[in-house]
Each structure stands twice: as C-alpha cells, then as structure tokens.
Amino acid sequence: MPVSYWGLNLYKAKTFPIFSSDLFTAQGQLYNVSSIVNNKLELNVSEYEKLGSVHLSTFFAVTYGFGFATIASTVTHVALFYGREIYSRYRASSREKADVHTRLMRNYKDIPSWWFYSLLAVSILVGLALCIFFKKDVQMPWWGLIFAAALAFFFTLPISIITATTNQTPGLNIITEYIMGGILPGQPITNVCFKTYGYMSMAQAVAFLSDFKLGHYMKIPPRSMFLVQFIGTMLAGTVNLGVAWWLLSSVENICHKSLLPANSPWTCPGDKVFFDASVIWGLVGPRRIFGSHGEYSTLNWFFLGGLLGPVVVWLLHKAFPSQTWIPLINLPVLLGATGNMPPASPLNYTSWILVGTIFNFFVFRYRKQWWQRYNYILSAALDAGVAFMTVLLYIALGVEDKGLNWWGASPHVVPEHCDLATCPTSKGISVDGCPIF
C-alpha cells in the first residue's frame, strides 16, 4: 500500500486518504449519496451525472480486487488440491468404514432428513412470500432468492473445505454484490437483499456444519444439537433485531460520524462499509465503477489472477513433490487476509498477528504439549473475554456516556495517533480539517 499510495499514486491515491471506507468525488470531497437517490431509493441518473463518478480510496479499491481474486482462487484451489479426494469420498461414502467417533455417535438417534428438508422449504417459502407480497419494501424479484440460494449451495462445499483446513472462511459478499449489481443496477435494496441471502446462507451453513462437527467429537446427541442451533438462531435473530431497533431509536445521531462527538463509540464502522457497498454495487452499479464506464476496471484482472494462481502452485507441487511446503501455499487464505479491512484497521491486524505469532509459532514449536492442551481453550477464552468486556464497559461507562481518557483513547486524539491518515495529500486538494499541501 505505501508503494501504491506514495510511489505509484494508483487511482489518484493522494487525492483521497490512505485508509478510508468513505466514498469521494473526483476532487477528494465526501460524496453526497443522498443527492443521487430518488424517492424509490433508486439511482437518479441525471443527478449522478452532475455530481460525477464515485471514487474510492486506493486501499478500499484494492481490497475489492483481492476479494475478486479470493473467490476465484477458492474454486480453483479446492478443485485442484481436493477435487479427487472429494470425488472418491463421495463414491465411497455409503460403504466407507466408520471411524470411532461415528461408531460412538450411533448410540444416539440420528436426525431425520425431513427435519432439514422442512426447514429448507419453510425458509424458502417465507423468503418467496417476502419477495412477492412485500415487493415494494424488499424490491428483490422472486427469482433473485432462488439464484442466491443456488450460489450459496454451489460455494458451500469449497468454502467449507477452506474453513476446515485453515480456519479461515472466504466470503461471498463481493461476488453476490457484483452479480446482482450487474443484473439490476441502480437498486441498492435489491442488491443488499440478494447479498444477504447469498452470502449469509453460505456462512450460516458453514457455521452449522462446524458446530455439528464439534458436537460430533464431543459426543453431543445430534437431535439436541439441531434443536439448540434452531432455537439459538431464532433467539439471536430476535434479540439482535430488537437491540438494533432500540439503539437506532435511542442513540442520537448513531452511525452519523460527522454529527457525533470525537471518538464516539457509535460510529458503526461495519455498517458504514455495508452501506458504502450498497452504494457501490447496488445504487451506482459495478458497470459504472468496475466496468467499461468506471475508473477501476483493471481490478477485474484480479479474477483471472485468482483463478490461475492455484494452478501455478499446483504445477510447482507436481514438479517438486519433495518440497512439502509448496502445497501449504493457500492462496484463498493469503489473498483473503485483508477481507476484514475495512472496517478493521491496521491496528486490529497488528494485535492479531502478535497473538497469532506467539501462540501458533513459538508456543506451537517450543511448548507443543501446552499448545495441544490449551490453545483451543485460550482462543475461546479470548473471544469470550472480548464479549464480556464489551458488555461490562457498556454497562459501566456507556450507559452514563462516560469515557476513559488515556493515551490510547483520548477524545482529542485520533485513535491511531495519525491525524493526517484521514486527509488527502495531493497538492491543492482542500478538505475541511486538513492541511493543503
């Protein structure tokens, strides 16, 4: 990124901040999205042409390129390195000898297939009902739901294999946005709904399989696992929706960063990226940004790079079979490493790299027994600790609108201690609160 920004000035990088998920005009000003939306929440083409094209920070644009490469490399990587194994296991699944875990699990009643089929049928029927009877609100045609489900079905197997072997799950968010944005441009609500059904269906399926696998090893009755997951999903969805509704109606100016006080916790970075993505892919459409009419059309070459990358690794593996490190080159993981940026910042990645290196390299190498016994528990403890601390801080400080004033969280200092990180550096670009170079 430093080379792309300071050296190459890629996509007029210096006109915009080095790290930002905001949308900009060609002059480096924040893009006024509301001015290009009509009363149907669709693109007002004439106003868009007046305001000009949407521009992204170079980092934001390049992360989309890596997203293109990630999803393409996932298909090729799994086909080349696991295709034969998938086929052989599928053929032998009915006559393969059961392992010790499967034999022990046979003591419990299995889940009837009709439970899964019924849940699938009900989910699809509810989705179709929303698309048909609430068309004005959902705005997605009924065939969009079927298409999204088909995409999720196709990608669940390869992405599950990547998850099972690396503990990293590539997302379908970008490819679903791209597809529907190309089919029905100018309709952000349609794009968001298609993305949610396509991406989250796959993500929930992978999580469902992961939980079942854990239950399989822990010898939890399958029917109990199914019911707990079903009830938990219903409760979580209801609680999340209720909490979100409550926050939106009770926190003044929530998610409006420009109207909030400095270092407010209610900036909604994840939702901001989700909103900007709906503008990029849904409202404006990929053709005007990544297509023939856009400035970022060259990023489409990342699809080809991602598709061919695993082929190169596979050929090297075949040419040098004694080099055991070559098949460990997992391009879907390497290319998708920045999938959380934005909204995640370099500060997040620094802490992840630090903890991961300590426990998965040094402890793994020099204290293997400790790693085998406690590392999984440590991972769960860190996740749980963050969740509990979030609730504790909110109850102790957030309710009373109090804050901790220290070096890492001063209300008068940018959290990453780099004021210019949010400013353009190109000569003559004038932005409020930033110096003019």
N, C-alpha and C positions, 0 to 999 in steps of 0.2 A: 504493500500500500504506500509506503513512503516514496518508492520509486515512481509509482503511478501518479501520485499526487504532486510531489515536488519536482521530479525529473521529467516525466512524460506529459504532465498536465492532461492526463487522459480524460476525455469527455469534458474538457474545460473545467477540470477538477478544482482549480484555485478560485473559480467563481463562487464555489459553494464551500461549506465547512468540510473538513477532512472526514468527520464522522457524524452523520446525521441521517435520521429516517424521515426528515421532512421533505416536502415537495417544493420546488422552486421554479421561478420564472427564469428566462434566459439572462436576466440582469441580476440574479442572485437574491431576489426578494422572495419571501414566502408566498406560495401560490394560494390565491383566494379561491378555494374549491367551491364555496357556496355560490360564487358568481357564475359558474358554468353548469349548475344543476337546475333543471326546471321543476315545476310543481309535481311532476310524476316521479321525481328522483331519478331522472334520466339525463343524459348529456344534452346540453344546449349547444349545438354545434356552432352557431353563429357567435355566441359569447366566447366559446373556446378558441375560435379562430382569432378573435380580437385580442384575447389575453395571451395567446401563444402556447407553445408546447410545454408539457410538464417536463421538468428536469430533475434529476436525482443527484445526490452526492455520489462521487465515484465509488466510494465504499459500498453504498446501498446498491448501486447498479451491478458492481462486480459480484456481490453476494448472490444476486439473481443468476448471474452467469454460472457460478459454482452450483447453484441449485439445479440449473438445467443439466449440468454435467453429472451431478449426483444421481438423479433419477435415471438418466440414460445408462450410466455405468452400473447401476444396480441390476438392471436386466441382463446386461452382458456378463457381468461378473458371476452372477448366480448360474446363468446358462452354461458358462464355460467350466467353472470350478465345481459346480454341484449338480449340473444337469443330469449326468449319467447316474449319480447316486440317487437323485430324486426318482428317476425312471425305474431303476432297479428296486428301490424300496417300495415304490407303488405296486410293481408287479408282484413283489414278494410279501406284501402286507397281509394277505389272507393266510399265508402258510408259514410266515416267519415265526421262529421260536420266541416265545415271550420271555422277557428278562425278569429278574427277581422282583422288580417294582411292580410290573404288570401282574405277575402271579399273586402278589400280596393284595393288590387292589381288586382282584376278582372276588375277594371276600365281601365286597360291598355291592349293592345293587347299582347297575350301570344306569346312565341317563337315557331314557327313551328318546329315540330320534325325533319323535313327533314334538317333543319339547322345543327343540331347536327350530324345526320347520314352522311350528305355530308362532314362535316368537318372530321369526323372519317374516312370515306372512302378515302378522299384525303390524309390524313396524313399517313394511312397505305399504300396506293399505292406509295406515294413518298418514304416511308421507304423501301418498297419492291424493288422499282427501284434502290435505292442506293445499296441495298444488292446484286442485280442481275447484274446491269450494272457497278457498281464500286466495284466489289468484291475484287479486288486487294488492294484497299485502305481501304474499310470498314472491310473486312475479316470475316464478320458475315454471316452465311447462312440465307436464307430467312425464314426458319422455326424458327430461333432464334428470329426474330422480332415478329412472331405470339406468340411464347412462352412467350416472355417478356410482350406483351400486355395482355395475359391471366393472368399472375402473377399480373400485375397491377390491372386488373379488379377484381381478387379474393380478394386482400388485401385492395382495396379502401374503402369498407364498414366498416370493423373492425377498420381500422386506422382512418377513418373519425369519428367514434364514440369516439375513444380515444381523437381525436383532439377537438371534440365538447364538451366533458365533462371535459377536463383537460387543453386544450390549448397547449398540447404537441403532436408533430407528430412523432411517431416512423418511422424510415426509412427502405427502402427495399434494401439499398446499399449492406449490408453484405450478405444477403440471395441470391441476384441476382448474386453477385460475386462468392459465394460458388457454386451455381448450375452450372453456365457456366464453372467455373474453373474445376469442376468435369467432365463435359461432354467433353469439349475441352481444356485440359490443354496445357500449352506452347504457348498460343496465346493471348497475352495481349490486342491487339487491339480489337479482338472479345469480350473479357471479358468486356472491357470498353464500347463498343457499347451496349452490352446486358444490362449492369448495367444502362446505361443512359436511354435506352428505358424502362426498367422495373421500375426503381426507380423514374425517373423524370416524367413518365406518371402518376404514382400514386400521386406524390407530387403535380403536376400541377392540377390534378383532385380535390384533397382536397382543394387546394388554390382557384380553380374555384368555388367549392361549398361554401366555406367560404365567398367569395366575393358576391356570389349570395344571401347568407343568409343575409349579411349585407345590400345589396340593397333591399332585401325583407322588412326588418324592416324600412329602410329609405324611402321606397315607391318610389324607382327609377324604371322607366319603364324597364321591362325585356329585351326588344329588345335593348334598349340603353346600358344596362349592357353587353349584349352579344357582341355588336359591339365594345364597349370600350375595353373589355377584348381581343377581337380578334386583334384589331388594336394595342393595347398596347403590346401584345405578339410579334407581327411582328416587331414593332419598337424596343422593348427591345432586341430581339434576334439579330437584325441587328446592333444596336448600340454596344451591348456587344461584338459581334464578331469583329466589326471594331476597338473598343478600345483595345481589347486583341491583335489583329494583330499589331496595331500601337505600343503598349508597347513592344511587343516581338521584333519588328524591330528597336526600338529607344532607349531602355534602355540596356546598355551594361551589359552583364552577368546576366541579370534578371533571378531570380529563382535559380541561382548557388550560394548558400550561401558561399561556401568556396572561391569564387572569388570576392565577394562583400566586400566593406568596413564594418567596425564594425557598428552594429546597423543600417544597411541599411534597408529602408522600402520595398525593392524589393525582399524579401526572399521567398515570395509566400507560406506561411505555409499550406494553404488549398490545393493548387495544389501539394505541396510536399507529403501530405498524400494521395492524389488521385493517384499520380504516384507510391508511395510505395505500395498502394493497388493493382494497376495493376500488379506490380511485384509479390506480394504475391499470389494473386488469379489467375492472368492470365498467367504470364510468368512461374513462378515456379509451381503453381497449389496447391490447398488445400491438395491433397494427400501427397505431399512431405513435407508439413508443419503441417497440422492439421489431416492428415490421418495416416495410418499404418506406413508410412515411415518418419513421422515427429516427432518433439520433443514436439509438442503442442497438441497431440491427445486427451489428457484428457479434453481439453476445450470443446470437443463435448458433455460432460455431462451437460453443461450449457443448451443445448437444452431441455434435459429431466427435468432439474430443472425449467426452464421457463415454460414448459408445465404443470408440476404438481403444481407449486406454487399457481396459482389462484384457483386450486381445493381445496387446503388446506384452503385458505381464504374463499372460498365459503362454505365449510363444517363448518368452525367456525361460519360463519354468520348464517347458518341454525341451528347450535347448540345453539347459543346465540343471538337470534333475537333482544333482548332488547338492545344489545350493538351496538349503531348506528355508532360507529367509525370503526367497522370491515369492512363494505363494502367500506369504504373510502380508504382502503389499495389498491392502484392501482399499481400492480407490473409492468405493462408495463412502467409506468412513473418512478417508483423508479429504476428499472433495467436499463432503458434507459437514466438516468440522466446524465451519463458521455458520451453520444453519440457524443458530440462535442469535446471530448478530445481524442487524439489530433485532430486538431491543437490548440484548445482552451487550455489555461494553467490554473493552479490553481488560478492565479491572476484574470482571467476573471470570474471564478466561485465565487471568494470571493466578487467581486463587485455585481454580480447578486444576491447572497444570501443576501448581505447587503440591497440592494434596495428592493428586494422582501419581506424581513422580515419586514422592516419599513412600507411599504405601504400595504402589503397584510396580515399583522398580527396586528401590533399596530394601524395603521390608520383604518384598517377594524374593529377592535374591539372597539376602543375608539372614532373614528370620522366616524361613519358609513355613515352619510349623505354626508360628504365630499367625502368619498370613492366612493359612488354610483354616485355622480355627476361628479367627476373629474378624477377618476383613469384611465378610458379608454383613456381620452384625454391626461393624463400625459404619458401613455405608448406610444401613437402615437407621442407625442412631443419629448420624449427621442429618439425614433427611428429616427425621422426627424432631430433632433439636431445632432445626430452622422453623418448622411449622409451629412448635410450641413457643419459641421465642417471638415469632411474628404475632401470635395471639397475645402473649404476655405484654409485649411492647405496645400493642394497640390498646389493651385494657389499662395499662399503667400510664401511658403517655398520650396516645392518640385521641382517646375519648375527651380528654381535657385540653386538647390542642397544645400539648407541651412538647418540647424537643430537647435533645441533648446537644449542647454547644461545645464541640471539641474539634480538634484538627480534622478529623475525618468527616464531620457533619456540621460544619458551621453554616449558619443561614446566609452569611455574607460571602461565601467562597463556593465556587463551582466544585461539586463533589470530587472530580478527578484533578482538581488543582491546576487546571489549564484553561484560563478564560478564553484564549483565542481558539480553542478547539471548536467552538460554536460559531466562528467567524470565517468569512471568506478571506483569502489572502491575495487575490488578484488585484492588480493596480486599478484604481479608480472605482472600485465597487463600494458603494455606500450602503451600509446596513445599520439600523439603529442599535446603539450599544457596542458597536465595533469600530476599531480604528480604520482609517482609509490609508491604504498603502500607496 
